[in-house]
């Protein structure tokens, strides 16, 4: 595991052990963009510099890229990768008839993330 990943996981654990239900609890809700815009700005402008990890190549959206890449490289089915990332499922079968994966199925897929 890289030093950067260890620092990020430590941050997540600190939030969880501190009783926070959200990773970025101080970020306000934006009716137009939800939590994402403010959380992304905070991540890029405050968290990364504070962790000594600021670079043009590493931004908030990098987390999604990494998750998609590592799940796919660890043979997680595309439909589960999309479900984990919150992307729409293509076609009538998934958009009309499918009612989602069980949490245990997604947890098993996430466990294949491959740190």
Biopython code that builds the backbone (N, CA, C, O; Angstrom):
import numpy as np
from Bio.PDB.StructureBuilder import StructureBuilder

atoms = [
    (1, "UNK", "N", (0.843, -1.173, 0.000)),
    (1, "UNK", "CA", (0.000, 0.000, 0.000)),
    (1, "UNK", "C", (0.890, 1.238, 0.000)),
    (1, "UNK", "O", (1.859, 1.314, 0.756)),
    (2, "UNK", "N", (0.562, 2.195, -0.840)),
    (2, "UNK", "CA", (1.369, 3.405, -0.931)),
    (2, "UNK", "C", (1.146, 4.313, 0.274)),
    (2, "UNK", "O", (0.141, 4.197, 0.976)),
    (3, "UNK", "N", (2.103, 5.224, 0.504)),
    (3, "UNK", "CA", (1.985, 6.172, 1.599)),
    (3, "UNK", "C", (0.763, 7.054, 1.462)),
    (3, "UNK", "O", (0.099, 7.363, 2.451)),
    (4, "UNK", "N", (0.460, 7.468, 0.219)),
    (4, "UNK", "CA", (-0.715, 8.316, -0.020)),
    (4, "UNK", "C", (-1.991, 7.579, 0.372)),
    (4, "UNK", "O", (-2.853, 8.140, 1.049)),
    (5, "UNK", "N", (-2.111, 6.338, -0.048)),
    (5, "UNK", "CA", (-3.301, 5.560, 0.255)),
    (5, "UNK", "C", (-3.425, 5.347, 1.757)),
    (5, "UNK", "O", (-4.531, 5.408, 2.294)),
    (6, "UNK", "N", (-2.326, 5.100, 2.442)),
    (6, "UNK", "CA", (-2.361, 4.932, 3.897)),
    (6, "UNK", "C", (-2.887, 6.191, 4.572)),
    (6, "UNK", "O", (-3.676, 6.110, 5.513)),
    (7, "UNK", "N", (-2.455, 7.354, 4.095)),
    (7, "UNK", "CA", (-2.915, 8.614, 4.691)),
    (7, "UNK", "C", (-4.408, 8.826, 4.452)),
    (7, "UNK", "O", (-5.119, 9.290, 5.344)),
    (8, "UNK", "N", (-4.880, 8.494, 3.266)),
    (8, "UNK", "CA", (-6.302, 8.644, 2.975)),
    (8, "UNK", "C", (-7.116, 7.686, 3.835)),
    (8, "UNK", "O", (-8.131, 8.086, 4.406)),
    (9, "UNK", "N", (-6.693, 6.437, 3.940)),
    (9, "UNK", "CA", (-7.412, 5.465, 4.765)),
    (9, "UNK", "C", (-7.400, 5.858, 6.238)),
    (9, "UNK", "O", (-8.381, 5.635, 6.947)),
    (10, "UNK", "N", (-6.308, 6.435, 6.696)),
    (10, "UNK", "CA", (-6.229, 6.922, 8.071)),
    (10, "UNK", "C", (-7.257, 8.041, 8.286)),
    (10, "UNK", "O", (-7.941, 8.070, 9.309)),
    (11, "UNK", "N", (-7.360, 8.950, 7.329)),
    (11, "UNK", "CA", (-8.335, 10.036, 7.400)),
    (11, "UNK", "C", (-9.755, 9.465, 7.499)),
    (11, "UNK", "O", (-10.548, 9.909, 8.329)),
    (12, "UNK", "N", (-10.071, 8.489, 6.655)),
    (12, "UNK", "CA", (-11.397, 7.873, 6.665)),
    (12, "UNK", "C", (-11.658, 7.219, 8.020)),
    (12, "UNK", "O", (-12.744, 7.372, 8.579)),
    (13, "UNK", "N", (-10.682, 6.498, 8.550)),
    (13, "UNK", "CA", (-10.840, 5.835, 9.842)),
    (13, "UNK", "C", (-11.045, 6.849, 10.967)),
    (13, "UNK", "O", (-11.849, 6.618, 11.870)),
    (14, "UNK", "N", (-10.329, 7.961, 10.919)),
    (14, "UNK", "CA", (-10.499, 9.006, 11.932)),
    (14, "UNK", "C", (-11.915, 9.571, 11.905)),
    (14, "UNK", "O", (-12.512, 9.802, 12.957)),
    (15, "UNK", "N", (-12.449, 9.792, 10.719)),
    (15, "UNK", "CA", (-13.827, 10.286, 10.604)),
    (15, "UNK", "C", (-14.804, 9.272, 11.182)),
    (15, "UNK", "O", (-15.709, 9.621, 11.939)),
    (16, "UNK", "N", (-14.605, 8.015, 10.813)),
    (16, "UNK", "CA", (-15.511, 6.956, 11.274)),
    (16, "UNK", "C", (-15.437, 6.791, 12.796)),
    (16, "UNK", "O", (-16.470, 6.726, 13.461)),
    (17, "UNK", "N", (-14.248, 6.725, 13.335)),
    (17, "UNK", "CA", (-14.098, 6.525, 14.782)),
    (17, "UNK", "C", (-14.551, 7.749, 15.577)),
    (17, "UNK", "O", (-14.879, 7.635, 16.758)),
    (18, "UNK", "N", (-14.570, 8.921, 14.932)),
    (18, "UNK", "CA", (-15.061, 10.135, 15.579)),
    (18, "UNK", "C", (-16.575, 10.241, 15.558)),
    (18, "UNK", "O", (-17.132, 11.221, 16.052)),
    (19, "UNK", "N", (-17.244, 9.258, 14.999)),
    (19, "UNK", "CA", (-18.702, 9.223, 14.996)),
    (19, "UNK", "C", (-19.356, 9.929, 13.817)),
    (19, "UNK", "O", (-20.578, 10.073, 13.795)),
    (20, "UNK", "N", (-18.583, 10.368, 12.845)),
    (20, "UNK", "CA", (-19.152, 11.072, 11.699)),
    (20, "UNK", "C", (-19.824, 10.091, 10.749)),
    (20, "UNK", "O", (-19.277, 9.030, 10.446)),
    (21, "UNK", "N", (-21.003, 10.451, 10.288)),
    (21, "UNK", "CA", (-21.709, 9.645, 9.300)),
    (21, "UNK", "C", (-21.267, 9.979, 7.885)),
    (21, "UNK", "O", (-21.496, 9.209, 6.952)),
    (22, "UNK", "N", (-20.627, 11.143, 7.734)),
    (22, "UNK", "CA", (-20.173, 11.594, 6.421)),
    (22, "UNK", "C", (-18.674, 11.811, 6.450)),
    (22, "UNK", "O", (-18.107, 12.169, 7.483)),
    (23, "UNK", "N", (-18.041, 11.594, 5.319)),
    (23, "UNK", "CA", (-16.598, 11.775, 5.206)),
    (23, "UNK", "C", (-16.221, 13.247, 5.300)),
    (23, "UNK", "O", (-15.163, 13.586, 5.830)),
    (24, "UNK", "N", (-17.080, 14.122, 4.788)),
    (24, "UNK", "CA", (-16.842, 15.565, 4.805)),
    (24, "UNK", "C", (-18.009, 16.247, 5.523)),
    (24, "UNK", "O", (-18.826, 16.894, 4.867)),
    (25, "UNK", "N", (-18.111, 16.126, 6.828)),
    (25, "UNK", "CA", (-19.293, 16.592, 7.551)),
    (25, "UNK", "C", (-19.487, 18.108, 7.559)),
    (25, "UNK", "O", (-20.601, 18.572, 7.804)),
    (26, "UNK", "N", (-18.457, 18.881, 7.305)),
    (26, "UNK", "CA", (-18.580, 20.333, 7.344)),
    (26, "UNK", "C", (-19.050, 20.931, 6.024)),
    (26, "UNK", "O", (-19.264, 22.140, 5.938)),
    (27, "UNK", "N", (-19.211, 20.116, 5.011)),
    (27, "UNK", "CA", (-19.567, 20.643, 3.699)),
    (27, "UNK", "C", (-21.070, 20.867, 3.590)),
    (27, "UNK", "O", (-21.855, 19.968, 3.893)),
    (28, "UNK", "N", (-21.479, 22.064, 3.160)),
    (28, "UNK", "CA", (-22.903, 22.359, 3.035)),
    (28, "UNK", "C", (-23.521, 21.709, 1.800)),
    (28, "UNK", "O", (-22.833, 21.391, 0.830)),
    (29, "UNK", "N", (-24.818, 21.525, 1.865)),
    (29, "UNK", "CA", (-25.594, 21.000, 0.749)),
    (29, "UNK", "C", (-25.860, 22.128, -0.233)),
    (29, "UNK", "O", (-26.247, 23.227, 0.165)),
    (30, "UNK", "N", (-25.652, 21.860, -1.509)),
    (30, "UNK", "CA", (-25.945, 22.826, -2.564)),
    (30, "UNK", "C", (-27.136, 22.285, -3.354)),
    (30, "UNK", "O", (-27.045, 21.195, -3.918)),
    (31, "UNK", "N", (-28.250, 23.019, -3.409)),
    (31, "UNK", "CA", (-29.438, 22.503, -4.114)),
    (31, "UNK", "C", (-29.161, 22.110, -5.570)),
    (31, "UNK", "O", (-29.766, 21.169, -6.085)),
    (32, "UNK", "N", (-28.256, 22.823, -6.227)),
    (32, "UNK", "CA", (-27.963, 22.527, -7.630)),
    (32, "UNK", "C", (-27.004, 21.351, -7.802)),
    (32, "UNK", "O", (-27.190, 20.534, -8.704)),
    (33, "UNK", "N", (-25.976, 21.252, -6.944)),
    (33, "UNK", "CA", (-24.920, 20.245, -7.125)),
    (33, "UNK", "C", (-24.759, 19.294, -5.954)),
    (33, "UNK", "O", (-23.784, 18.543, -5.917)),
    (34, "UNK", "N", (-25.665, 19.295, -5.006)),
    (34, "UNK", "CA", (-25.556, 18.410, -3.848)),
    (34, "UNK", "C", (-24.317, 18.720, -3.027)),
    (34, "UNK", "O", (-23.910, 19.877, -2.918)),
    (35, "UNK", "N", (-23.720, 17.693, -2.452)),
    (35, "UNK", "CA", (-22.505, 17.858, -1.661)),
    (35, "UNK", "C", (-21.247, 17.862, -2.535)),
    (35, "UNK", "O", (-20.197, 18.345, -2.111)),
    (36, "UNK", "N", (-21.351, 17.329, -3.739)),
    (36, "UNK", "CA", (-20.184, 17.081, -4.579)),
    (36, "UNK", "C", (-19.300, 18.268, -4.875)),
    (36, "UNK", "O", (-18.081, 18.175, -4.730)),
    (37, "UNK", "N", (-19.877, 19.382, -5.286)),
    (37, "UNK", "CA", (-19.052, 20.521, -5.694)),
    (37, "UNK", "C", (-18.230, 21.058, -4.524)),
    (37, "UNK", "O", (-17.023, 21.266, -4.649)),
    (38, "UNK", "N", (-18.883, 21.277, -3.403)),
    (38, "UNK", "CA", (-18.167, 21.811, -2.249)),
    (38, "UNK", "C", (-17.165, 20.800, -1.693)),
    (38, "UNK", "O", (-16.069, 21.170, -1.272)),
    (39, "UNK", "N", (-17.544, 19.535, -1.695)),
    (39, "UNK", "CA", (-16.623, 18.507, -1.199)),
    (39, "UNK", "C", (-15.399, 18.405, -2.107)),
    (39, "UNK", "O", (-14.276, 18.256, -1.625)),
    (40, "UNK", "N", (-15.614, 18.485, -3.404)),
    (40, "UNK", "CA", (-14.501, 18.431, -4.345)),
    (40, "UNK", "C", (-13.555, 19.604, -4.183)),
    (40, "UNK", "O", (-12.335, 19.439, -4.205)),
    (41, "UNK", "N", (-14.122, 20.783, -4.022)),
    (41, "UNK", "CA", (-13.279, 21.960, -3.809)),
    (41, "UNK", "C", (-12.482, 21.826, -2.516)),
    (41, "UNK", "O", (-11.284, 22.107, -2.486)),
    (42, "UNK", "N", (-13.150, 21.396, -1.449)),
    (42, "UNK", "CA", (-12.467, 21.232, -0.160)),
    (42, "UNK", "C", (-11.343, 20.205, -0.280)),
    (42, "UNK", "O", (-10.236, 20.429, 0.210)),
    (43, "UNK", "N", (-11.628, 19.094, -0.927)),
    (43, "UNK", "CA", (-10.650, 18.023, -1.108)),
    (43, "UNK", "C", (-9.427, 18.538, -1.860)),
    (43, "UNK", "O", (-8.291, 18.311, -1.443)),
    (44, "UNK", "N", (-9.667, 19.237, -2.976)),
    (44, "UNK", "CA", (-8.579, 19.708, -3.836)),
    (44, "UNK", "C", (-7.813, 20.884, -3.236)),
    (44, "UNK", "O", (-6.591, 20.960, -3.364)),
    (45, "UNK", "N", (-8.527, 21.800, -2.583)),
    (45, "UNK", "CA", (-7.908, 23.035, -2.122)),
    (45, "UNK", "C", (-7.428, 23.012, -0.672)),
    (45, "UNK", "O", (-6.565, 23.801, -0.287)),
    (46, "UNK", "N", (-7.993, 22.099, 0.133)),
    (46, "UNK", "CA", (-7.607, 22.081, 1.544)),
    (46, "UNK", "C", (-7.006, 20.750, 1.993)),
    (46, "UNK", "O", (-5.928, 20.723, 2.586)),
    (47, "UNK", "N", (-7.707, 19.637, 1.708)),
    (47, "UNK", "CA", (-7.236, 18.343, 2.213)),
    (47, "UNK", "C", (-5.924, 17.916, 1.569)),
    (47, "UNK", "O", (-4.963, 17.613, 2.277)),
    (48, "UNK", "N", (-5.866, 17.887, 0.246)),
    (48, "UNK", "CA", (-4.639, 17.447, -0.424)),
    (48, "UNK", "C", (-3.430, 18.282, -0.021)),
    (48, "UNK", "O", (-2.381, 17.705, 0.267)),
    (49, "UNK", "N", (-3.521, 19.625, 0.015)),
    (49, "UNK", "CA", (-2.366, 20.397, 0.483)),
    (49, "UNK", "C", (-1.998, 20.088, 1.937)),
    (49, "UNK", "O", (-0.818, 20.022, 2.281)),
    (50, "UNK", "N", (-3.005, 19.901, 2.781)),
    (50, "UNK", "CA", (-2.738, 19.604, 4.196)),
    (50, "UNK", "C", (-2.026, 18.271, 4.367)),
    (50, "UNK", "O", (-1.236, 18.094, 5.295)),
    (51, "UNK", "N", (-2.311, 17.333, 3.465)),
    (51, "UNK", "CA", (-1.664, 16.012, 3.517)),
    (51, "UNK", "C", (-0.343, 15.999, 2.743)),
    (51, "UNK", "O", (0.343, 14.977, 2.700)),
    (52, "UNK", "N", (0.010, 17.128, 2.134)),
    (52, "UNK", "CA", (1.230, 17.197, 1.324)),
    (52, "UNK", "C", (1.115, 16.417, 0.032)),
    (52, "UNK", "O", (2.111, 15.900, -0.474)),
    (53, "UNK", "N", (-0.097, 16.325, -0.510)),
    (53, "UNK", "CA", (-0.352, 15.504, -1.689)),
    (53, "UNK", "C", (-0.864, 16.319, -2.878)),
    (53, "UNK", "O", (-1.361, 15.738, -3.843)),
    (54, "UNK", "N", (-0.758, 17.623, -2.836)),
    (54, "UNK", "CA", (-1.292, 18.472, -3.898)),
    (54, "UNK", "C", (-0.511, 18.278, -5.191)),
    (54, "UNK", "O", (0.714, 18.397, -5.212)),
    (55, "UNK", "N", (-1.236, 17.976, -6.274)),
    (55, "UNK", "CA", (-0.632, 17.883, -7.602)),
    (55, "UNK", "C", (-1.737, 18.055, -8.632)),
    (55, "UNK", "O", (-2.913, 17.858, -8.324)),
    (56, "UNK", "N", (-1.366, 18.419, -9.847)),
    (56, "UNK", "CA", (-2.368, 18.585, -10.904)),
    (56, "UNK", "C", (-2.980, 17.245, -11.318)),
    (56, "UNK", "O", (-4.099, 17.209, -11.831)),
    (57, "UNK", "N", (-2.260, 16.153, -11.100)),
    (57, "UNK", "CA", (-2.749, 14.840, -11.501)),
    (57, "UNK", "C", (-3.698, 14.214, -10.475)),
    (57, "UNK", "O", (-4.447, 13.295, -10.808)),
    (58, "UNK", "N", (-3.671, 14.701, -9.238)),
    (58, "UNK", "CA", (-4.494, 14.114, -8.183)),
    (58, "UNK", "C", (-5.567, 15.105, -7.769)),
    (58, "UNK", "O", (-5.264, 16.171, -7.232)),
    (59, "UNK", "N", (-6.834, 14.751, -8.020)),
    (59, "UNK", "CA", (-7.975, 15.584, -7.675)),
    (59, "UNK", "C", (-9.068, 14.689, -7.091)),
    (59, "UNK", "O", (-8.954, 13.464, -7.101)),
    (60, "UNK", "N", (-10.106, 15.308, -6.594)),
    (60, "UNK", "CA", (-11.204, 14.565, -5.968)),
    (60, "UNK", "C", (-11.726, 13.460, -6.885)),
    (60, "UNK", "O", (-11.962, 12.339, -6.434)),
    (61, "UNK", "N", (-11.906, 13.769, -8.156)),
    (61, "UNK", "CA", (-12.456, 12.788, -9.099)),
    (61, "UNK", "C", (-11.504, 11.616, -9.343)),
    (61, "UNK", "O", (-11.919, 10.591, -9.884)),
    (62, "UNK", "N", (-10.249, 11.752, -8.957)),
    (62, "UNK", "CA", (-9.287, 10.659, -9.097)),
    (62, "UNK", "C", (-9.743, 9.424, -8.323)),
    (62, "UNK", "O", (-9.418, 8.298, -8.699)),
    (63, "UNK", "N", (-10.496, 9.634, -7.238)),
    (63, "UNK", "CA", (-10.985, 8.505, -6.451)),
    (63, "UNK", "C", (-11.887, 7.607, -7.287)),
    (63, "UNK", "O", (-11.800, 6.382, -7.198)),
    (64, "UNK", "N", (-12.755, 8.209, -8.101)),
    (64, "UNK", "CA", (-13.643, 7.424, -8.956)),
    (64, "UNK", "C", (-12.845, 6.680, -10.032)),
    (64, "UNK", "O", (-13.118, 5.515, -10.322)),
    (65, "UNK", "N", (-11.869, 7.358, -10.615)),
    (65, "UNK", "CA", (-11.037, 6.724, -11.642)),
    (65, "UNK", "C", (-10.318, 5.507, -11.056)),
    (65, "UNK", "O", (-10.289, 4.437, -11.666)),
    (66, "UNK", "N", (-9.743, 5.684, -9.875)),
    (66, "UNK", "CA", (-9.006, 4.597, -9.237)),
    (66, "UNK", "C", (-9.932, 3.435, -8.903)),
    (66, "UNK", "O", (-9.594, 2.278, -9.151)),
    (67, "UNK", "N", (-11.095, 3.740, -8.344)),
    (67, "UNK", "CA", (-12.041, 2.689, -7.981)),
    (67, "UNK", "C", (-12.479, 1.910, -9.213)),
    (67, "UNK", "O", (-12.478, 0.679, -9.197)),
    (68, "UNK", "N", (-12.853, 2.608, -10.280)),
    (68, "UNK", "CA", (-13.291, 1.931, -11.498)),
    (68, "UNK", "C", (-12.182, 1.062, -12.080)),
    (68, "UNK", "O", (-12.427, -0.069, -12.500)),
    (69, "UNK", "N", (-10.978, 1.587, -12.103)),
    (69, "UNK", "CA", (-9.843, 0.862, -12.677)),
    (69, "UNK", "C", (-9.519, -0.389, -11.871)),
    (69, "UNK", "O", (-9.393, -1.476, -12.435)),
    (70, "UNK", "N", (-9.383, -0.241, -10.554)),
    (70, "UNK", "CA", (-8.981, -1.393, -9.742)),
    (70, "UNK", "C", (-10.077, -2.446, -9.645)),
    (70, "UNK", "O", (-9.774, -3.639, -9.625)),
    (71, "UNK", "N", (-11.339, -2.039, -9.585)),
    (71, "UNK", "CA", (-12.415, -3.034, -9.579)),
    (71, "UNK", "C", (-12.408, -3.811, -10.890)),
    (71, "UNK", "O", (-12.518, -5.037, -10.884)),
    (72, "UNK", "N", (-12.279, -3.112, -12.006)),
    (72, "UNK", "CA", (-12.272, -3.787, -13.311)),
    (72, "UNK", "C", (-11.065, -4.698, -13.466)),
    (72, "UNK", "O", (-11.181, -5.795, -14.010)),
    (73, "UNK", "N", (-9.906, -4.252, -12.992)),
    (73, "UNK", "CA", (-8.696, -5.090, -13.061)),
    (73, "UNK", "C", (-8.795, -6.320, -12.178)),
    (73, "UNK", "O", (-8.066, -7.291, -12.380)),
    (74, "UNK", "N", (-9.692, -6.286, -11.201)),
    (74, "UNK", "CA", (-9.881, -7.430, -10.318)),
    (74, "UNK", "C", (-11.138, -8.215, -10.685)),
    (74, "UNK", "O", (-11.735, -8.897, -9.851)),
    (75, "UNK", "N", (-11.522, -8.098, -11.960)),
    (75, "UNK", "CA", (-12.596, -8.900, -12.558)),
    (75, "UNK", "C", (-13.966, -8.729, -11.920)),
    (75, "UNK", "O", (-14.770, -9.661, -11.934)),
    (76, "UNK", "N", (-14.248, -7.559, -11.361)),
    (76, "UNK", "CA", (-15.593, -7.263, -10.880)),
    (76, "UNK", "C", (-16.441, -6.964, -12.119)),
    (76, "UNK", "O", (-16.038, -6.167, -12.966)),
    (77, "UNK", "N", (-17.611, -7.598, -12.228)),
    (77, "UNK", "CA", (-18.461, -7.384, -13.407)),
    (77, "UNK", "C", (-18.822, -5.904, -13.592)),
    (77, "UNK", "O", (-19.009, -5.167, -12.624)),
    (78, "UNK", "N", (-18.913, -5.501, -14.843)),
    (78, "UNK", "CA", (-19.206, -4.112, -15.193)),
    (78, "UNK", "C", (-20.464, -3.595, -14.503)),
    (78, "UNK", "O", (-20.494, -2.452, -14.047)),
    (79, "UNK", "N", (-21.492, -4.416, -14.424)),
    (79, "UNK", "CA", (-22.737, -3.967, -13.789)),
    (79, "UNK", "C", (-22.523, -3.629, -12.317)),
    (79, "UNK", "O", (-23.140, -2.697, -11.802)),
    (80, "UNK", "N", (-21.662, -4.371, -11.641)),
    (80, "UNK", "CA", (-21.386, -4.073, -10.232)),
    (80, "UNK", "C", (-20.488, -2.842, -10.100)),
    (80, "UNK", "O", (-20.670, -2.047, -9.178)),
    (81, "UNK", "N", (-19.531, -2.675, -10.997)),
    (81, "UNK", "CA", (-18.693, -1.468, -10.974)),
    (81, "UNK", "C", (-19.585, -0.242, -11.120)),
    (81, "UNK", "O", (-19.434, 0.726, -10.374)),
    (82, "UNK", "N", (-20.513, -0.275, -12.073)),
    (82, "UNK", "CA", (-21.426, 0.853, -12.281)),
    (82, "UNK", "C", (-22.297, 1.101, -11.056)),
    (82, "UNK", "O", (-22.540, 2.251, -10.689)),
    (83, "UNK", "N", (-22.764, 0.038, -10.426)),
    (83, "UNK", "CA", (-23.596, 0.199, -9.229)),
    (83, "UNK", "C", (-22.800, 0.843, -8.098)),
    (83, "UNK", "O", (-23.314, 1.721, -7.405)),
    (84, "UNK", "N", (-21.567, 0.424, -7.906)),
    (84, "UNK", "CA", (-20.718, 0.974, -6.841)),
    (84, "UNK", "C", (-20.426, 2.447, -7.100)),
    (84, "UNK", "O", (-20.425, 3.253, -6.170)),
    (85, "UNK", "N", (-20.178, 2.801, -8.359)),
    (85, "UNK", "CA", (-19.856, 4.184, -8.710)),
    (85, "UNK", "C", (-21.095, 5.067, -8.850)),
    (85, "UNK", "O", (-20.979, 6.286, -8.977)),
    (86, "UNK", "N", (-22.280, 4.452, -8.828)),
    (86, "UNK", "CA", (-23.506, 5.233, -8.951)),
    (86, "UNK", "C", (-23.875, 5.587, -10.371)),
    (86, "UNK", "O", (-24.592, 6.560, -10.601)),
    (87, "UNK", "N", (-23.396, 4.814, -11.327)),
    (87, "UNK", "CA", (-23.707, 5.064, -12.733)),
    (87, "UNK", "C", (-24.948, 4.292, -13.143)),
    (87, "UNK", "O", (-25.268, 3.253, -12.566)),
    (88, "UNK", "N", (-25.642, 4.811, -14.145)),
    (88, "UNK", "CA", (-26.824, 4.138, -14.661)),
    (88, "UNK", "C", (-26.439, 2.842, -15.354)),
    (88, "UNK", "O", (-25.353, 2.709, -15.918)),
    (89, "UNK", "N", (-27.368, 1.889, -15.293)),
    (89, "UNK", "CA", (-27.183, 0.616, -15.973)),
    (89, "UNK", "C", (-27.845, 0.716, -17.350)),
    (89, "UNK", "O", (-28.953, 1.241, -17.464)),
    (90, "UNK", "N", (-27.181, 0.220, -18.387)),
    (90, "UNK", "CA", (-27.756, 0.317, -19.731)),
    (90, "UNK", "C", (-28.824, -0.742, -19.990)),
    (90, "UNK", "O", (-28.837, -1.797, -19.356)),
    (91, "UNK", "N", (-29.704, -0.451, -20.914)),
    (91, "UNK", "CA", (-30.657, -1.434, -21.409)),
    (91, "UNK", "C", (-31.905, -1.583, -20.556)),
    (91, "UNK", "O", (-31.948, -1.167, -19.398)),
    (92, "UNK", "N", (-32.905, -2.181, -21.151)),
    (92, "UNK", "CA", (-34.199, -2.369, -20.507)),
    (92, "UNK", "C", (-34.092, -3.280, -19.289)),
    (92, "UNK", "O", (-34.720, -3.025, -18.261)),
    (93, "UNK", "N", (-33.306, -4.330, -19.402)),
    (93, "UNK", "CA", (-33.207, -5.292, -18.301)),
    (93, "UNK", "C", (-32.808, -4.599, -17.007)),
    (93, "UNK", "O", (-33.455, -4.793, -15.978)),
    (94, "UNK", "N", (-31.761, -3.802, -17.046)),
    (94, "UNK", "CA", (-31.275, -3.158, -15.826)),
    (94, "UNK", "C", (-32.022, -1.868, -15.500)),
    (94, "UNK", "O", (-32.222, -1.562, -14.325)),
    (95, "UNK", "N", (-32.438, -1.104, -16.509)),
    (95, "UNK", "CA", (-33.100, 0.173, -16.217)),
    (95, "UNK", "C", (-34.565, -0.005, -15.833)),
    (95, "UNK", "O", (-35.132, 0.863, -15.169)),
    (96, "UNK", "N", (-35.191, -1.115, -16.237)),
    (96, "UNK", "CA", (-36.613, -1.312, -15.965)),
    (96, "UNK", "C", (-36.884, -2.433, -14.964)),
    (96, "UNK", "O", (-37.670, -2.254, -14.034)),
    (97, "UNK", "N", (-36.248, -3.575, -15.144)),
    (97, "UNK", "CA", (-36.610, -4.756, -14.371)),
    (97, "UNK", "C", (-35.713, -5.054, -13.176)),
    (97, "UNK", "O", (-36.155, -5.676, -12.209)),
    (98, "UNK", "N", (-34.493, -4.630, -13.231)),
    (98, "UNK", "CA", (-33.525, -4.946, -12.175)),
    (98, "UNK", "C", (-33.727, -3.996, -10.996)),
    (98, "UNK", "O", (-33.879, -2.790, -11.190)),
    (99, "UNK", "N", (-33.728, -4.532, -9.785)),
    (99, "UNK", "CA", (-33.983, -3.734, -8.583)),
    (99, "UNK", "C", (-32.756, -3.589, -7.692)),
    (99, "UNK", "O", (-32.883, -3.312, -6.500)),
    (100, "UNK", "N", (-31.598, -3.768, -8.250)),
    (100, "UNK", "CA", (-30.369, -3.514, -7.507)),
    (100, "UNK", "C", (-29.733, -4.747, -6.897)),
    (100, "UNK", "O", (-30.384, -5.765, -6.664)),
    (101, "UNK", "N", (-28.435, -4.622, -6.646)),
    (101, "UNK", "CA", (-27.680, -5.692, -6.007)),
    (101, "UNK", "C", (-27.926, -5.685, -4.506)),
    (101, "UNK", "O", (-28.224, -4.642, -3.924)),
    (102, "UNK", "N", (-27.801, -6.842, -3.887)),
    (102, "UNK", "CA", (-27.847, -6.912, -2.425)),
    (102, "UNK", "C", (-26.564, -6.287, -1.882)),
    (102, "UNK", "O", (-25.516, -6.397, -2.519)),
    (103, "UNK", "N", (-26.622, -5.634, -0.719)),
    (103, "UNK", "CA", (-25.408, -5.037, -0.148)),
    (103, "UNK", "C", (-24.248, -6.027, -0.035)),
    (103, "UNK", "O", (-23.096, -5.652, -0.254)),
    (104, "UNK", "N", (-24.536, -7.276, 0.301)),
    (104, "UNK", "CA", (-23.474, -8.275, 0.431)),
    (104, "UNK", "C", (-22.769, -8.514, -0.907)),
    (104, "UNK", "O", (-21.566, -8.772, -0.939)),
    (105, "UNK", "N", (-23.516, -8.428, -2.004)),
    (105, "UNK", "CA", (-22.909, -8.602, -3.324)),
    (105, "UNK", "C", (-21.930, -7.459, -3.618)),
    (105, "UNK", "O", (-20.822, -7.690, -4.103)),
    (106, "UNK", "N", (-22.348, -6.239, -3.322)),
    (106, "UNK", "CA", (-21.474, -5.095, -3.577)),
    (106, "UNK", "C", (-20.285, -5.095, -2.625)),
    (106, "UNK", "O", (-19.181, -4.708, -3.009)),
    (107, "UNK", "N", (-20.506, -5.527, -1.383)),
    (107, "UNK", "CA", (-19.391, -5.603, -0.428)),
    (107, "UNK", "C", (-18.355, -6.601, -0.916)),
    (107, "UNK", "O", (-17.155, -6.344, -0.820)),
    (108, "UNK", "N", (-18.802, -7.733, -1.437)),
    (108, "UNK", "CA", (-17.865, -8.727, -1.969)),
    (108, "UNK", "C", (-17.080, -8.142, -3.133)),
    (108, "UNK", "O", (-15.884, -8.400, -3.268)),
    (109, "UNK", "N", (-17.746, -7.353, -3.976)),
    (109, "UNK", "CA", (-17.058, -6.719, -5.102)),
    (109, "UNK", "C", (-16.043, -5.692, -4.599)),
    (109, "UNK", "O", (-14.912, -5.644, -5.083)),
    (110, "UNK", "N", (-16.448, -4.873, -3.630)),
    (110, "UNK", "CA", (-15.539, -3.859, -3.082)),
    (110, "UNK", "C", (-14.335, -4.519, -2.421)),
    (110, "UNK", "O", (-13.227, -3.987, -2.488)),
    (111, "UNK", "N", (-14.534, -5.652, -1.794)),
    (111, "UNK", "CA", (-13.422, -6.368, -1.151)),
    (111, "UNK", "C", (-12.390, -6.829, -2.170)),
    (111, "UNK", "O", (-11.257, -7.138, -1.798)),
    (112, "UNK", "N", (-12.754, -6.882, -3.436)),
    (112, "UNK", "CA", (-11.823, -7.258, -4.499)),
    (112, "UNK", "C", (-11.065, -6.061, -5.036)),
    (112, "UNK", "O", (-10.307, -6.183, -5.999)),
    (113, "UNK", "N", (-11.266, -4.890, -4.413)),
    (113, "UNK", "CA", (-10.649, -3.632, -4.840)),
    (113, "UNK", "C", (-9.153, -3.786, -5.058)),
    (113, "UNK", "O", (-8.618, -3.211, -6.006)),
    (114, "UNK", "N", (-8.463, -4.536, -4.220)),
    (114, "UNK", "CA", (-7.061, -4.848, -4.448)),
    (114, "UNK", "C", (-6.099, -3.735, -4.123)),
    (114, "UNK", "O", (-5.395, -3.249, -5.009)),
    (115, "UNK", "N", (-6.050, -3.318, -2.868)),
    (115, "UNK", "CA", (-5.123, -2.265, -2.444)),
    (115, "UNK", "C", (-3.695, -2.697, -2.735)),
    (115, "UNK", "O", (-2.755, -1.952, -2.454)),
]
sb = StructureBuilder()
sb.init_structure("model")
sb.init_model(0)
sb.init_chain("A")
sb.init_seg("    ")
for serial, (resi, resn, name, xyz) in enumerate(atoms, 1):
    if name == "N":
        sb.init_residue(resn, " ", resi, " ")
    sb.init_atom(name, np.array(xyz, "f"), 0.0, 1.0, " ", f" {name:<3s}", serial, name[0])
structure = sb.get_structure()
